[in-house]
């Protein structure tokens, strides 16, 4: 089980990561030719895992921390894409 403190830290890192990348990808010059908004949540899941690793957020079961980061990043990104109306673009 992840501590409440680490859950908050993971959430903070994931929100900052996804918000930054979302803002960058809104500008077409930062997108590759294979980019689609449908792929964005999965990209952010991996990116959040990496950022949590670099932020040195540790728990008793490190894999749970990384899985929580991936799920949190994915959920945030999916919500942002759908709210912005970018789904299926």
DSSP file (Angstrom, degrees, kcal/mol; ACC not computed):
  #  RESIDUE AA STRUCTURE BP1 BP2  ACC     N-H-->O    O-->H-N    N-H-->O    O-->H-N    TCO  KAPPA ALPHA  PHI   PSI    X-CA   Y-CA   Z-CA
    1    1 A X              0   0    0      0, 0.0     2,-0.4     0, 0.0    59,-0.3   0.000 360.0 360.0 360.0 140.0    0.0    0.0    0.0
    2    2 A X        -     0   0    0     57,-0.1    57,-0.1    62,-0.1    60,-0.0  -0.695 360.0-115.1 -88.9 137.5    1.2    3.5   -0.9
    3    3 A X     >  -     0   0    0     -2,-0.4     4,-2.3     1,-0.1     5,-0.2  -0.304  22.1-116.9 -67.9 156.1    1.3    6.0    1.9
    4    4 A X  H  > S+     0   0    0      1,-0.2     4,-2.2     2,-0.2     5,-0.2   0.876 116.3  55.3 -61.0 -37.9   -1.0    9.1    1.7
    5    5 A X  H  > S+     0   0    0      1,-0.2     4,-2.2     2,-0.2    -1,-0.2   0.929 109.8  44.9 -61.9 -45.7    2.1   11.3    1.5
    6    6 A X  H  > S+     0   0    0      2,-0.2     4,-2.8     1,-0.2    -2,-0.2   0.855 109.5  55.6 -69.4 -33.7    3.5    9.4   -1.5
    7    7 A X  H  X S+     0   0    0     -4,-2.3     4,-2.4     2,-0.2    -1,-0.2   0.921 110.0  46.8 -61.9 -42.1    0.1    9.3   -3.2
    8    8 A X  H  X S+     0   0    0     -4,-2.2     4,-2.3     2,-0.2    -2,-0.2   0.903 112.3  49.7 -64.9 -41.6    0.0   13.1   -2.9
    9    9 A X  H  X S+     0   0    0     -4,-2.2     4,-2.4     2,-0.2    -2,-0.2   0.916 111.7  48.2 -64.5 -43.0    3.6   13.4   -4.2
   10   10 A X  H  X S+     0   0    0     -4,-2.8     4,-2.7     1,-0.2     5,-0.2   0.925 111.3  51.1 -62.0 -44.8    2.9   11.2   -7.2
   11   11 A X  H  X S+     0   0    0     -4,-2.4     4,-2.7    -5,-0.2     5,-0.2   0.905 110.2  49.4 -59.7 -43.1   -0.2   13.2   -8.0
   12   12 A X  H  X S+     0   0    0     -4,-2.3     4,-2.2     2,-0.2     5,-0.2   0.934 112.6  46.4 -62.7 -47.5    1.7   16.4   -7.9
   13   13 A X  H  X S+     0   0    0     -4,-2.4     4,-2.4     1,-0.2    -2,-0.2   0.914 114.6  48.1 -62.2 -42.9    4.4   15.2  -10.2
   14   14 A X  H  X S+     0   0    0     -4,-2.7     4,-2.8     2,-0.2     5,-0.3   0.906 110.7  49.7 -67.3 -42.4    1.9   13.7  -12.6
   15   15 A X  H  X S+     0   0    0     -4,-2.7     4,-2.3    -5,-0.2     5,-0.2   0.927 114.0  46.0 -61.6 -44.4   -0.3   16.8  -12.7
   16   16 A X  H  X S+     0   0    0     -4,-2.2     4,-2.0    -5,-0.2    -2,-0.2   0.918 115.1  47.3 -64.5 -43.3    2.8   19.0  -13.4
   17   17 A X  H  X S+     0   0    0     -4,-2.4     4,-2.4    -5,-0.2     5,-0.2   0.949 115.5  43.0 -63.8 -50.9    4.2   16.6  -16.0
   18   18 A X  H  X S+     0   0    0     -4,-2.8     4,-2.8     1,-0.2     5,-0.2   0.907 113.5  51.5 -66.3 -42.1    0.9   16.1  -17.9
   19   19 A X  H  X S+     0   0    0     -4,-2.3     4,-2.1    -5,-0.3    -1,-0.2   0.915 111.9  47.4 -61.4 -42.1    0.0   19.8  -17.8
   20   20 A X  H  X S+     0   0    0     -4,-2.0     4,-2.0    -5,-0.2    -2,-0.2   0.938 115.4  43.8 -64.2 -47.2    3.4   20.8  -19.2
   21   21 A X  H  X S+     0   0    0     -4,-2.4     4,-2.8     2,-0.2    -2,-0.2   0.869 111.3  54.5 -69.1 -35.7    3.3   18.2  -22.0
   22   22 A X  H  X S+     0   0    0     -4,-2.8     4,-1.2    -5,-0.2    -1,-0.2   0.932 109.2  48.2 -61.5 -45.4   -0.3   19.0  -22.9
   23   23 A X  H  < S+     0   0    0     -4,-2.1     4,-0.5    -5,-0.2     3,-0.2   0.901 112.9  48.5 -62.4 -40.7    0.6   22.7  -23.3
   24   24 A X  H >< S+     0   0    0     -4,-2.0     3,-1.5     1,-0.2     6,-0.4   0.937 110.5  49.6 -65.0 -45.9    3.6   21.8  -25.5
   25   25 A X  H 3< S+     0   0    0     -4,-2.8    -1,-0.2     1,-0.3    -2,-0.2   0.651  94.2  73.0 -73.5 -13.4    1.7   19.4  -27.7
   26   26 A X  T 3< S+     0   0    0     -4,-1.2     2,-0.7    -3,-0.2    -1,-0.3   0.778  87.7  73.8 -65.3 -24.0   -1.1   22.0  -28.2
   27   27 A X  S X  S-     0   0    0     -3,-1.5     3,-2.0    -4,-0.5     4,-0.2  -0.830  82.7-146.4 -90.9 117.3    1.6   23.7  -30.4
   28   28 A X  G >  S+     0   0    0     -2,-0.7     3,-1.6     1,-0.3    -1,-0.1   0.730  90.9  70.7 -59.3 -24.8    1.8   21.6  -33.6
   29   29 A X  G 3  S+     0   0    0      1,-0.3    -1,-0.3    -5,-0.1    -4,-0.1   0.688  96.1  54.0 -69.9 -14.4    5.6   22.3  -34.0
   30   30 A X  G <  S+     0   0    0     -3,-2.0     2,-0.4    -6,-0.4    -1,-0.3   0.400  93.2  90.2 -95.9   2.2    6.3   20.0  -31.0
   31   31 A X  S <  S-     0   0    0     -3,-1.6     2,-0.1    -4,-0.2    -6,-0.0  -0.786  70.4-134.3-101.0 141.1    4.4   17.1  -32.5
   32   32 A X    >   -     0   0    0     -2,-0.4     3,-1.3     1,-0.1    -2,-0.1  -0.345  33.9-100.7 -80.0 171.9    5.9   14.3  -34.6
   33   33 A X  T 3  S+     0   0    0      1,-0.3    -1,-0.1    -2,-0.1    -2,-0.0   0.735 122.4  50.9 -69.1 -21.0    4.1   13.2  -37.8
   34   34 A X  T 3  S+     0   0    0      2,-0.0    -1,-0.3     0, 0.0     2,-0.1   0.387  83.5 122.0 -95.3   3.2    2.8   10.1  -36.0
   35   35 A X    <   +     0   0    0     -3,-1.3     2,-0.3     3,-0.0    -4,-0.1  -0.435  31.6 168.8 -70.2 136.3    1.3   12.0  -33.0
   36   36 A X    >>  -     0   0    0     -2,-0.1     3,-1.1     1,-0.1     4,-0.6  -0.981  42.6-124.9-138.7 151.5   -2.4   11.7  -32.3
   37   37 A X  H >> S+     0   0    0     -2,-0.3     4,-0.6    49,-0.3     3,-0.5   0.765 109.4  67.2 -66.1 -23.8   -4.2   12.8  -29.2
   38   38 A X  H 34 S+     0   0    0      1,-0.2     4,-0.3     2,-0.2    -1,-0.3   0.814 101.8  47.6 -64.9 -28.4   -5.5    9.3  -28.8
   39   39 A X  H <> S+     0   0    0     -3,-1.1     4,-2.2     1,-0.2     3,-0.2   0.634  90.0  87.5 -84.0 -15.4   -2.0    8.2  -28.0
   40   40 A X  H <X S+     0   0    0     -4,-0.6     4,-2.5    -3,-0.5     5,-0.2   0.884  82.8  52.4 -57.8 -47.1   -1.3   11.0  -25.5
   41   41 A X  H  X S+     0   0    0     -4,-0.6     4,-1.7     1,-0.2    -1,-0.2   0.911 111.6  46.7 -58.9 -41.2   -2.7    9.3  -22.3
   42   42 A X  H  > S+     0   0    0     -4,-0.3     4,-1.6    -3,-0.2    -1,-0.2   0.899 111.3  52.2 -67.3 -38.9   -0.5    6.2  -22.8
   43   43 A X  H  X S+     0   0    0     -4,-2.2     4,-2.1     1,-0.2    -1,-0.2   0.915 110.1  49.2 -59.1 -42.3    2.5    8.5  -23.5
   44   44 A X  H  X S+     0   0    0     -4,-2.5     4,-2.7     1,-0.2    -1,-0.2   0.796 102.2  61.6 -71.8 -28.1    1.9   10.3  -20.3
   45   45 A X  H  X S+     0   0    0     -4,-1.7     4,-1.8    -5,-0.2    -1,-0.2   0.951 110.6  40.3 -59.5 -48.7    1.6    7.1  -18.3
   46   46 A X  H  X S+     0   0    0     -4,-1.6     4,-2.1     2,-0.2    -2,-0.2   0.886 114.4  52.7 -67.1 -39.6    5.2    6.3  -19.2
   47   47 A X  H  X S+     0   0    0     -4,-2.1     4,-2.5     1,-0.2    -2,-0.2   0.901 109.0  49.7 -64.1 -40.8    6.4    9.8  -18.8
   48   48 A X  H  X S+     0   0    0     -4,-2.7     4,-2.5     2,-0.2     5,-0.2   0.892 107.5  54.1 -66.8 -38.8    4.9   10.0  -15.3
   49   49 A X  H  X S+     0   0    0     -4,-1.8     4,-2.0    -5,-0.2    -1,-0.2   0.943 111.5  45.9 -57.6 -46.6    6.5    6.8  -14.3
   50   50 A X  H  X S+     0   0    0     -4,-2.1     4,-2.4     1,-0.2    -2,-0.2   0.909 112.2  49.9 -63.4 -43.3    9.9    8.2  -15.4
   51   51 A X  H  X S+     0   0    0     -4,-2.5     4,-1.9     1,-0.2    -1,-0.2   0.868 109.5  51.0 -66.6 -36.3    9.3   11.5  -13.6
   52   52 A X  H  <>S+     0   0    0     -4,-2.5     5,-1.8     2,-0.2     4,-0.3   0.886 109.9  51.1 -67.1 -38.4    8.3    9.8  -10.3
   53   53 A X  H ><5S+     0   0    0     -4,-2.0     3,-1.3    -5,-0.2    -2,-0.2   0.940 112.0  46.2 -60.8 -47.0   11.5    7.7  -10.6
   54   54 A X  H 3<5S+     0   0    0     -4,-2.4    -2,-0.2     1,-0.3    -1,-0.2   0.797 106.8  57.9 -68.7 -27.6   13.6   10.9  -11.1
   55   55 A X  T 3<5S-     0   0    0     -4,-1.9    -1,-0.3    -5,-0.2    -2,-0.2   0.518 109.6-128.2 -78.7  -3.5   11.7   12.6   -8.2
   56   56 A X  T < 5 +     0   0    0     -3,-1.3     2,-0.8    -4,-0.3    -3,-0.2   0.880  43.2 169.9  60.6  42.5   12.9    9.7   -6.0
   57   57 A X      < -     0   0    0     -5,-1.8     2,-0.3   -48,-0.0    -1,-0.2  -0.788  14.2-173.5 -86.3 114.2    9.5    8.9   -4.6
   58   58 A X        +     0   0    0     -2,-0.8     2,-0.3     7,-0.1   -52,-0.0  -0.823  12.9 174.0-115.3 147.8   10.0    5.6   -2.8
   59   59 A X        -     0   0    0     -2,-0.3     3,-0.3     1,-0.1   -57,-0.1  -0.871  48.6 -96.7-139.7 174.5    7.6    3.2   -1.2
   60   60 A X  S    S+     0   0    0    -59,-0.3     2,-0.6     1,-0.3     3,-0.1   0.898 124.9  34.9 -61.2 -40.5    7.7   -0.2    0.5
   61   61 A X  S >> S-     0   0    0    -60,-0.2     4,-1.3     1,-0.1     3,-0.8  -0.883  76.0-171.6-115.1  96.7    6.5   -1.7   -2.8
   62   62 A X  H 3> S+     0   0    0     -2,-0.6     4,-2.2    -3,-0.3     5,-0.2   0.824  82.6  60.6 -61.4 -33.1    8.2    0.4   -5.5
   63   63 A X  H 3> S+     0   0    0      1,-0.2     4,-2.6     2,-0.2    -1,-0.3   0.873 101.3  54.2 -63.6 -35.5    6.2   -1.3   -8.3
   64   64 A X  H <> S+     0   0    0     -3,-0.8     4,-2.4     2,-0.2    -1,-0.2   0.892 107.0  51.7 -63.1 -39.2    3.0   -0.1   -6.7
   65   65 A X  H  X S+     0   0    0     -4,-1.3     4,-2.1     2,-0.2    -2,-0.2   0.939 112.3  45.3 -62.4 -46.9    4.3    3.5   -6.7
   66   66 A X  H  X S+     0   0    0     -4,-2.2     4,-2.5     2,-0.2    -2,-0.2   0.896 112.5  50.6 -65.5 -40.2    5.2    3.3  -10.4
   67   67 A X  H  X S+     0   0    0     -4,-2.6     4,-2.5     2,-0.2    -1,-0.2   0.896 110.0  50.7 -63.8 -39.1    1.8    1.7  -11.3
   68   68 A X  H  X S+     0   0    0     -4,-2.4     4,-2.7     2,-0.2    -2,-0.2   0.901 109.8  50.8 -64.3 -40.2    0.0    4.5   -9.4
   69   69 A X  H  X S+     0   0    0     -4,-2.1     4,-2.8     2,-0.2     5,-0.2   0.926 111.1  48.0 -62.2 -45.3    2.1    7.0  -11.3
   70   70 A X  H  X S+     0   0    0     -4,-2.5     4,-2.5     2,-0.2    -2,-0.2   0.929 114.5  45.0 -62.6 -45.8    1.1    5.4  -14.6
   71   71 A X  H  X S+     0   0    0     -4,-2.5     4,-2.7     2,-0.2     5,-0.2   0.920 114.8  48.4 -64.9 -43.2   -2.6    5.2  -13.8
   72   72 A X  H  X S+     0   0    0     -4,-2.7     4,-2.5    -5,-0.2     5,-0.2   0.939 113.4  46.7 -63.0 -47.5   -2.6    8.8  -12.5
   73   73 A X  H  X S+     0   0    0     -4,-2.8     4,-2.4    -5,-0.2     5,-0.2   0.910 113.6  48.8 -60.6 -43.8   -0.8   10.2  -15.5
   74   74 A X  H  X S+     0   0    0     -4,-2.5     4,-2.8    -5,-0.2     5,-0.2   0.939 112.7  47.4 -61.1 -48.2   -3.1    8.2  -17.9
   75   75 A X  H  X S+     0   0    0     -4,-2.7     4,-2.2     2,-0.2    -2,-0.2   0.897 113.2  47.7 -63.4 -42.2   -6.2    9.4  -16.1
   76   76 A X  H  X S+     0   0    0     -4,-2.5     4,-2.4    -5,-0.2    -1,-0.2   0.945 114.5  46.2 -63.4 -48.0   -5.2   13.0  -16.0
   77   77 A X  H  X S+     0   0    0     -4,-2.4     4,-2.6    -5,-0.2     5,-0.2   0.912 111.6  51.1 -63.3 -43.6   -4.1   13.0  -19.7
   78   78 A X  H  X S+     0   0    0     -4,-2.8     4,-2.4     1,-0.2     5,-0.2   0.922 111.2  48.7 -59.9 -44.4   -7.3   11.3  -20.8
   79   79 A X  H  X S+     0   0    0     -4,-2.2     4,-2.6    -5,-0.2    -1,-0.2   0.909 111.8  48.8 -62.8 -42.6   -9.4   13.8  -18.9
   80   80 A X  H  X S+     0   0    0     -4,-2.4     4,-2.2     2,-0.2     6,-0.2   0.921 112.0  48.3 -64.7 -43.6   -7.5   16.8  -20.4
   81   81 A X  H  X>S+     0   0    0     -4,-2.6     5,-2.3     1,-0.2     4,-0.6   0.925 115.4  44.4 -62.8 -45.1   -7.8   15.4  -24.0
   82   82 A X  H ><5S+     0   0    0     -4,-2.4     3,-0.7    -5,-0.2    -2,-0.2   0.908 113.4  49.9 -68.5 -41.3  -11.5   14.8  -23.6
   83   83 A X  H 3<5S+     0   0    0     -4,-2.6    -1,-0.2     1,-0.2    -2,-0.2   0.870 110.9  49.9 -64.4 -37.0  -12.3   18.1  -21.9
   84   84 A X  H 3<5S-     0   0    0     -4,-2.2    -1,-0.2    -5,-0.2    -2,-0.2   0.607 112.2-121.0 -77.6 -11.1  -10.4   20.0  -24.7
   85   85 A X  T <<5S+     0   0    0     -3,-0.7    -3,-0.2    -4,-0.6    -2,-0.1   0.742  75.8 126.2  78.7  22.5  -12.3   18.2  -27.4
   86   86 A X    > < +     0   0    0     -5,-2.3     3,-1.5    -6,-0.2   -49,-0.3   0.472  29.1 128.0 -92.0  -2.9   -9.1   16.7  -28.9
   87   87 A X  T 3  S+     0   0    0     -6,-0.6   -49,-0.0     1,-0.3    -9,-0.0  -0.268  76.1  15.3 -58.5 139.5  -10.3   13.1  -28.8
   88   88 A X  T 3         0   0    0      1,-0.1    -1,-0.3     0, 0.0    -2,-0.0   0.706 360.0 360.0  68.4  24.5   -9.9   11.3  -32.2
   89   89 A X    <         0   0    0     -3,-1.5    -2,-0.1     0, 0.0    -1,-0.1   0.402 360.0 360.0-102.4 360.0   -7.7   14.0  -33.7
